[in-house]
Amino acid sequence: MDKIMPNRMDRGFYRYQREFEEKALEVLRSGWYVLGKELKAFEQEFASYMNSKYCVGLASGLDALWIAFRVLGIGKGDEVIVQGNTYIASVMGITMNGAVPVFVEPDEYNNIDVSRIEEKITEKTKAILVVHLYGQASNMASIMEITEKYGLRLVEDCAQSHGACFNGKVTGTFGDVGCFSFYPSKNLGAFGDAGAIVTNDEKIAEDVRIFRNYGSEKRYYNKVVGTNSRLDELQAGLLRVRLTHLRELTEEKEGICRRYLENINNEKIELPKIRSGATHIWHQFVIHCKERDALVKYLDENGIGTIIHYPIPPHLSEAYRYLGYKEGDFPITEQYAKEVLSLPLYNGMTVEEENYIIETINRF
Ligand SMILES: *Cc1c(COP(=O)(O)O)cnc(C)c1O
């Protein structure tokens, strides 16, 4: 068997090759490449999939985050609460506007530990950025109680949680804005960079729509100093194709992860847990292992590639040295960075590949 890679985006392409190629040709031949009918259609279809009134397509997930905070007026001097073990883009979405990230330790589901939020709230706190990490919905019941009690804004980082629900409500629709990435490896992936926000607030949708296009609603009439962050026609068209298959793609990943959960049996390995009330769309299947680095080496020697999401927590990264944190400030976050490991997971994984991964892990 060939080496098993952590992800195989080629398989996601070949399964629907004809549909993707037809759409790509259609867009190329249309002569219209930015802000056209594909984007408009994708925005409607994605809003509908997400049970949301509005969707605005953007150039990336990071843009969705920082533009969300920008239109909410959260910036210099403001504090935003976020979990410590997230991908660094979540934090950059906050700091690009001059706001300050206030980190909270994760819980046993790898999401924000809601029991540790209130102690971090000050007069400067303006918002909570909740990240539905690895594809599992966070504890939204408790988070909504807190945002209501303190009058905070709620932004959701749904870059890994396309379609995950809490108590039947889809992530991205709890707060003021839901921010999505369609980076190729995400559950709803484009063939390049792409992102979007969803919201039920007409004013927020309008402000983002204007902001993404140099601050202009009408060409050459600029209302605000905006940016260029447009989801192009080619990516929008290809995303429309993938979106029609997202349910079956998610179910397939659920099946792979169910078999992982049922068959991986090794006392050195802690399997992911699912919170009651939450669903998991399995962007990643993340285990914890105290001997993680030895496990990585062992799997690699046995032809299985893995990835660590994420080896350096944002508060210890060089980029955020200016915040003044040091090792030991967030012990759980730091412990997770040493323990977590994402097993290979992708649409089109064969039973043979999965059985080999399971057997190899069980022998570790
Ligand atoms: C991928 C990701 C982002 C950033 O999305 P890009 O499209 O790569 O800019 C933000 N937050 C999380 C949690 C992500 O996984």
The ligand as a Gaussian input file, in Angstrom:
#p B3LYP/6-31G(d) Opt

LIG

0 1
 C       -8.722000      27.495000       8.448000
 C       -9.077000      28.268000       9.657000
 C       -9.154000      29.667000       9.655000
 C       -8.662000      30.513000       8.516000
 O       -9.222000      30.265000       7.296000
 P       -8.407000      30.670000       5.962000
 O       -9.433000      30.494000       4.892000
 O       -7.260000      29.733000       5.839000
 O       -7.975000      32.082000       6.115000
 C       -9.612000      30.313000      10.787000
 N       -9.947000      29.627000      11.888000
 C       -9.860000      28.288000      11.946000
 C      -10.287000      27.609000      13.194000
 C       -9.416000      27.559000      10.844000
 O       -9.335000      26.235000      10.919000

